[in-house]
Amino acid sequence: MSRKSITELEKQRSSAYVDLGVIDFMKWLSCMENDKDSPDNPFIIKEIVQDKYTIFYDKEILKDVVIVFKNCIPWCNQCETDDCVHVGFAVCLKQYCIRNGPMDI
């Protein structure tokens, strides 16, 4: 195993990060229903390619974030992990799109 892989295995994981992404999704959903341009909206969706990747702008870190889905498993290219806030948000967004159909971005 590479040094980075070993380091990743030794890190403590916390579902709290993913849960924060779910909370951010609820904020985003509320903003989309009321006011898309609300300053409370944590993310701006840029592109969704179902079952491949999602790109959105994170207003907190002021960067684009790419979540890649490989065999339905999400991976955040920004945080280099599968259990961050961005992953939690992207999983909720993916489920939303499956239930409600594609979004107009």
FENGI-V407234 format. One record per run of one state. SS is the DSSP state (@ for helix, = for strand, . for the rest). FROM is the first residue (numbers start at 1). TO is the last residue. If there is no record, write none. Layout:
ss:SS from:FROM to:TO
ss:SS from:FROM to:TO
//
This chain:
ss:. from:1 to:2
ss:@ from:3 to:10
ss:. from:11 to:14
ss:@ from:15 to:34
ss:. from:35 to:42
ss:= from:43 to:49
ss:. from:50 to:52
ss:= from:53 to:58
ss:. from:59 to:62
ss:= from:63 to:70
ss:. from:71 to:72
ss:= from:73 to:76
ss:. from:77 to:80
ss:= from:81 to:81
ss:. from:82 to:84
ss:@ from:85 to:100
ss:. from:101 to:105
//
